[in-house]
Amino acid sequence: MNLAQESISLLKELISIPSFSKVEDKTADLIQQFLQSKDYDPERAGNNIWVRSSAFDESKPTVLLNSHHDTVKPNKGYTRDPFLAEEVDDKLYGLGSNDAGGCLVSLLATFLHFEEADELPFNLVFAASAEEEISGKNGIASIIEELPSIDLAIVGEPTLLNLAIAEKGLMVLDCLAKGKAGHAARNEGVNAIYEALGDIKWFETFQFPKESDALGPVKMTVAQIEAGQQHNVVPAECRFVVDVRTTDAYTNQETLEIIQSRVRSEVKARSIRLNPSGIASGHPILKAAEKLGLKTYGSPTLSDQALMPFNSVKFGPGDSARSHMADEYIHLNEIEKGIEAYIDLLKNLKF
């Protein structure tokens, strides 16, 4: 069985096992057993599985090949059994087939290829991570300290085999505008809704001075608002939630500080851990991409990159537009092309 056939067979097994975030232990078992069948002794922490090159040399750079094996829950639009891996023409249907099972098995095949070929001037680490879909604390972030020092990560996500060289981060802000309660009929108090309106308009119109070459401007969207208890009482508080998509022009902390300095409302970030990322011009991975004629772009969607404190890119077979859709699928030839593309990218990577 060649690498592509073996990868498709493994993907079918993964699809058949429910692996929602936080309860993906059965797919972790399968990946662990698969590696053991290849005479590896993979490491495991929770539902994260990883393995190093057999001839690991600490004096060499190390590249992490990472993708996730958890999935979202199937949406109500499914017309097929989400856990039935079904081939129809050139499509393989099933939950997680595109996001990110195709990438996961293609990266694993790439790792196995180079174990046989033994031709890279750097180490490889393959890691199948958990809780990616919820950016969970028991996912990739929980094993960073246990991995060897990583010089570059290739994160497997469906990108149509275009190379995402930057990725937006995320902050969710809880904002509180304060007023003073009073009787609506007597024009008393200070209306917190009116106090909030100025800040809401600021979030709509403000342009950050610096803009990312790959990701464009920081994007802020007021997504929820709540105020008042009854029609005849001027509300003393107005709460609203802002979705902020950060870029590599600023750290999350810098972005938060700018916002807090410009608005009157109290602003608290639920977390600043989901960071933006970007590769510096001239990095070896960009030279490899240029040599191969790969299209590069900045990605607006989150992945495990957001939790990685080292250089990373996002690259893989499949199409992000199919992620989380009903009757999810990946083309079978995308897996074969994905393996070839990962191998070519690594062959042309020169640190």
C-alpha positions as CSV (number, residue, x, y, z in Angstrom):
1,M,0.0,0.0,0.0
2,N,1.5,3.4,-1.0
3,L,1.5,6.4,1.2
4,A,-1.6,8.0,-0.3
5,Q,-3.7,4.8,-0.1
6,E,-2.5,4.2,3.5
7,S,-3.4,7.8,4.4
8,I,-6.9,7.5,3.0
9,S,-7.4,4.2,4.8
10,L,-6.4,5.9,8.1
11,L,-8.6,8.9,7.4
12,K,-11.6,6.6,6.9
13,E,-10.9,5.1,10.4
14,L,-10.6,8.6,11.9
15,I,-13.9,9.7,10.4
16,S,-15.7,6.7,11.8
17,I,-14.8,7.7,15.4
18,P,-16.5,10.7,17.0
19,S,-13.8,13.1,18.1
20,F,-15.4,16.2,19.4
21,S,-13.1,18.6,21.3
22,K,-12.2,17.4,24.8
23,V,-13.5,13.9,24.0
24,E,-11.1,12.9,21.2
25,D,-9.4,10.1,23.2
26,K,-10.5,7.3,20.8
27,T,-8.9,9.0,17.7
28,A,-5.8,9.7,19.9
29,D,-5.7,5.9,20.6
30,L,-5.9,5.2,16.9
31,I,-3.1,7.5,16.0
32,Q,-1.0,6.2,18.8
33,Q,-1.6,2.6,17.7
34,F,-0.9,3.4,14.1
35,L,2.5,4.9,15.0
36,Q,3.3,1.9,17.2
37,S,2.5,-0.4,14.2
38,K,5.3,1.4,12.4
39,D,7.7,0.6,15.3
40,Y,7.6,4.1,16.9
41,D,7.1,4.8,20.6
42,P,5.0,8.0,20.4
43,E,4.7,10.3,23.4
44,R,1.3,11.2,24.7
45,A,-0.2,13.9,27.0
46,G,-3.9,13.8,27.3
47,N,-5.2,13.5,23.8
48,N,-2.1,14.9,22.1
49,I,0.2,12.5,20.3
50,W,3.7,13.3,19.0
51,V,6.8,11.5,17.7
52,R,10.3,12.6,16.8
53,S,12.5,11.6,13.9
54,S,14.3,8.3,14.6
55,A,17.7,9.9,14.1
56,F,16.9,13.1,16.0
57,D,20.0,15.3,16.3
58,E,19.8,18.3,18.8
59,S,22.5,20.1,16.8
60,K,20.1,20.4,13.8
61,P,17.1,22.7,13.4
62,T,13.7,21.1,14.0
63,V,10.5,21.4,12.0
64,L,7.1,20.6,13.6
65,L,4.5,19.0,11.4
66,N,1.2,19.6,13.3
67,S,-2.5,19.2,12.7
68,H,-5.5,18.4,14.9
69,H,-7.7,15.4,15.2
70,D,-10.7,16.9,17.0
71,T,-13.8,18.1,15.1
72,V,-16.8,20.4,15.7
73,K,-20.2,18.7,16.1
74,P,-22.0,18.1,12.9
75,N,-24.5,20.8,12.0
76,K,-28.2,20.2,11.4
77,G,-27.9,20.4,7.7
78,Y,-26.2,17.0,7.3
79,T,-27.9,14.6,4.9
80,R,-25.3,11.9,5.3
81,D,-24.1,10.0,8.3
82,P,-21.2,12.2,9.5
83,F,-19.3,9.2,10.9
84,L,-19.6,7.1,7.7
85,A,-16.5,7.5,5.5
86,E,-18.1,7.2,2.1
87,E,-16.4,7.5,-1.3
88,V,-18.5,9.0,-4.1
89,D,-16.6,9.5,-7.3
90,D,-13.4,11.5,-6.2
91,K,-14.9,12.7,-2.9
92,L,-14.5,11.2,0.6
93,Y,-17.4,12.3,2.8
94,G,-17.4,12.4,6.6
95,L,-17.0,14.8,9.5
96,G,-13.4,16.0,9.8
97,S,-12.4,14.8,6.4
98,N,-11.5,18.3,5.2
99,D,-10.9,19.9,8.6
100,A,-8.4,18.7,9.2
101,G,-8.2,14.9,8.7
102,G,-6.8,15.2,5.2
103,C,-4.0,17.5,6.4
104,L,-3.3,15.3,9.4
105,V,-2.9,12.0,7.5
106,S,-0.9,13.8,4.7
107,L,1.5,15.3,7.3
108,L,1.9,11.9,8.9
109,A,2.6,10.3,5.5
110,T,5.2,13.0,4.9
111,F,6.9,12.3,8.2
112,L,7.0,8.5,7.3
113,H,8.4,9.3,3.9
114,F,11.4,11.2,5.2
115,E,12.0,8.6,7.8
116,E,12.5,6.2,5.0
117,A,14.3,8.7,2.7
118,D,16.6,10.0,5.4
119,E,17.6,13.1,3.4
120,L,16.7,16.1,5.4
121,P,19.3,18.4,7.1
122,F,16.8,19.0,9.9
123,N,14.8,17.0,12.4
124,L,11.1,16.4,12.1
125,V,8.5,16.1,14.8
126,F,4.9,15.0,14.0
127,A,2.2,16.1,16.4
128,A,-1.5,15.3,16.3
129,S,-3.1,17.8,18.7
130,A,-6.4,18.0,20.5
131,E,-8.9,20.8,21.3
132,E,-7.9,22.9,18.3
133,E,-11.5,23.7,17.4
134,I,-12.0,25.4,20.8
135,S,-8.4,26.7,21.2
136,G,-8.5,24.6,24.4
137,K,-5.9,24.6,27.1
138,N,-5.4,20.9,26.8
139,G,-4.4,21.1,23.2
140,I,-1.2,22.1,21.5
141,A,-0.5,24.7,24.2
142,S,-0.3,22.0,26.9
143,I,2.6,20.2,25.2
144,I,4.8,23.1,23.9
145,E,7.2,22.8,26.8
146,E,7.5,19.0,26.3
147,L,8.4,19.3,22.6
148,P,12.0,19.9,21.6
149,S,13.0,23.4,20.6
150,I,11.1,24.2,17.4
151,D,12.5,26.4,14.6
152,L,9.5,26.2,12.3
153,A,6.0,24.7,12.4
154,I,4.0,23.7,9.4
155,V,0.4,23.6,10.6
156,G,-1.9,21.4,8.5
157,E,-5.1,23.2,7.7
158,P,-7.1,23.2,4.4
159,T,-5.6,26.1,2.4
160,L,-6.0,24.8,-1.2
161,L,-2.3,24.2,-1.0
162,N,-1.6,27.9,-0.8
163,L,0.8,29.0,2.0
164,A,-0.7,31.2,4.8
165,I,2.3,33.2,5.9
166,A,0.3,35.2,8.5
167,E,-2.8,34.5,10.6
168,K,-5.0,36.9,12.5
169,G,-5.3,36.6,16.3
170,L,-8.5,37.0,18.4
171,M,-9.6,38.9,21.4
172,V,-13.1,39.0,22.8
173,L,-13.7,42.2,24.8
174,D,-16.3,42.7,27.5
175,C,-17.1,46.4,27.7
176,L,-19.1,48.2,30.4
177,A,-20.5,51.8,30.0
178,K,-21.7,53.3,33.2
179,G,-24.4,55.9,33.7
180,K,-26.8,56.7,36.5
181,A,-30.3,55.3,37.0
182,G,-33.3,57.6,37.0
183,H,-37.0,57.8,36.1
184,A,-37.5,58.0,32.3
185,A,-40.5,60.3,32.7
186,R,-38.6,63.0,34.6
187,N,-35.5,63.1,32.5
188,E,-33.4,61.9,35.4
189,G,-30.1,60.1,35.5
190,V,-27.4,59.4,32.9
191,N,-28.4,56.9,30.2
192,A,-25.6,54.3,30.0
193,I,-26.8,53.4,26.5
194,Y,-26.1,56.9,25.2
195,E,-22.7,56.7,27.0
196,A,-22.0,53.4,25.2
197,L,-23.0,54.8,21.8
198,G,-19.9,57.0,21.5
199,D,-17.6,54.0,22.2
200,I,-19.5,51.8,19.8
201,K,-19.1,54.3,17.1
202,W,-15.4,54.5,17.9
203,F,-15.1,50.7,17.4
204,E,-16.9,51.0,14.1
205,T,-14.7,53.8,12.7
206,F,-11.2,53.7,14.3
207,Q,-8.3,52.8,12.1
208,F,-5.1,51.6,13.8
209,P,-2.0,53.5,12.6
210,K,-0.1,50.4,11.6
211,E,-1.4,47.9,9.0
212,S,-0.1,44.4,8.4
213,D,1.3,43.7,4.9
214,A,-0.2,40.2,4.8
215,L,-3.4,40.7,7.0
216,G,-4.4,44.3,6.4
217,P,-6.0,46.3,9.3
218,V,-7.1,45.2,12.7
219,K,-10.8,44.5,12.5
220,M,-13.2,45.2,15.3
221,T,-16.9,44.2,15.4
222,V,-19.4,45.1,18.1
223,A,-21.4,41.8,18.2
224,Q,-23.6,41.9,21.3
225,I,-25.3,44.6,23.5
226,E,-27.4,44.4,26.7
227,A,-28.9,47.2,28.8
228,G,-32.0,48.1,30.8
229,Q,-34.5,46.2,32.9
230,Q,-37.8,48.1,32.1
231,H,-39.1,50.8,29.9
232,N,-39.4,53.6,32.5
233,V,-36.0,53.3,34.1
234,V,-32.9,55.0,32.6
235,P,-30.3,52.2,32.6
236,A,-27.3,52.7,34.8
237,E,-25.2,50.1,32.8
238,C,-24.8,49.1,29.2
239,R,-22.7,46.0,28.4
240,F,-21.5,45.2,25.0
241,V,-19.1,42.6,23.4
242,V,-16.5,43.3,20.8
243,D,-14.8,40.7,18.5
244,V,-11.3,41.9,17.7
245,R,-9.3,40.3,14.9
246,T,-5.7,41.3,15.6
247,T,-2.8,41.3,13.2
248,D,1.0,40.9,13.4
249,A,1.3,44.8,13.3
250,Y,0.6,44.7,17.1
251,T,0.6,42.2,19.9
252,N,-2.7,41.4,21.5
253,Q,-1.5,43.3,24.6
254,E,-0.6,46.4,22.5
255,T,-3.9,46.3,20.8
256,L,-5.8,46.1,24.1
257,E,-3.9,49.0,25.6
258,I,-4.7,51.2,22.6
259,I,-8.4,50.4,22.9
260,Q,-8.5,51.0,26.6
261,S,-6.8,54.4,26.2
262,R,-9.3,55.6,23.6
263,V,-12.7,54.6,25.0
264,R,-14.6,55.7,28.1
265,S,-16.1,52.3,28.8
266,E,-14.4,49.7,31.0
267,V,-12.8,47.2,28.7
268,K,-11.6,43.7,29.7
269,A,-10.3,41.0,27.4
270,R,-11.4,37.5,28.1
271,S,-8.0,36.3,27.0
272,I,-5.0,37.6,25.1
273,R,-3.6,34.1,24.4
274,L,-4.8,33.8,20.8
275,N,-2.1,35.7,19.2
276,P,-1.6,36.8,15.6
277,S,1.4,35.4,13.7
278,G,3.5,36.3,10.7
279,I,6.7,35.1,9.0
280,A,9.4,37.7,8.4
281,S,10.4,38.5,4.9
282,G,13.5,36.5,3.8
283,H,12.6,33.5,6.0
284,P,13.8,30.2,4.5
285,I,10.2,28.9,4.2
286,L,9.3,31.9,2.0
287,K,12.3,31.2,-0.3
288,A,11.1,27.6,-0.6
289,A,7.6,28.7,-1.4
290,E,8.9,31.1,-4.0
291,K,11.0,28.4,-5.6
292,L,7.9,26.2,-5.8
293,G,5.7,29.0,-7.1
294,L,3.3,28.7,-4.1
295,K,0.7,31.4,-3.7
296,T,1.1,33.1,-0.3
297,Y,-1.6,35.0,1.7
298,G,-2.7,36.1,5.1
299,S,-5.4,34.0,6.8
300,P,-8.3,35.5,8.7
301,T,-9.2,32.2,10.5
302,L,-7.7,30.8,13.7
303,S,-5.7,27.6,14.1
304,D,-3.2,26.2,16.5
305,Q,-0.7,28.8,15.2
306,A,-2.3,31.2,17.6
307,L,-0.8,29.3,20.5
308,M,2.7,28.7,19.1
309,P,5.5,30.9,20.4
310,F,7.7,30.1,17.3
311,N,7.7,30.7,13.6
312,S,4.8,28.9,11.8
313,V,2.9,28.7,8.5
314,K,-0.4,27.2,7.6
315,F,-0.6,24.9,4.6
316,G,-2.5,21.9,3.5
317,P,-4.9,20.0,1.2
318,G,-8.6,20.8,1.2
319,D,-10.6,24.0,1.2
320,S,-11.4,26.1,4.2
321,A,-14.8,26.9,2.7
322,R,-15.8,23.3,3.3
323,S,-14.8,23.4,7.0
324,H,-17.8,22.9,9.4
325,M,-20.2,22.6,6.4
326,A,-22.9,20.0,6.2
327,D,-21.8,16.8,4.3
328,E,-18.1,17.8,4.7
329,Y,-15.8,16.1,2.1
330,I,-12.3,16.2,0.7
331,H,-11.3,15.1,-2.8
332,L,-9.2,12.0,-2.7
333,N,-6.7,13.4,-5.1
334,E,-6.2,16.4,-2.8
335,I,-4.7,14.0,-0.2
336,E,-2.2,12.6,-2.8
337,K,-1.4,16.2,-3.9
338,G,-1.1,17.3,-0.3
339,I,1.5,14.6,0.5
340,E,3.5,15.6,-2.6
341,A,3.3,19.3,-1.7
342,Y,4.5,18.8,1.9
343,I,7.4,16.6,0.6
344,D,8.4,19.2,-2.0
345,L,8.2,22.1,0.5
346,L,10.5,20.3,3.0
347,K,12.9,19.2,0.2
348,N,13.3,22.9,-0.7
349,L,13.6,24.2,2.8
350,K,17.1,25.3,3.6
351,F,17.9,26.8,7.0
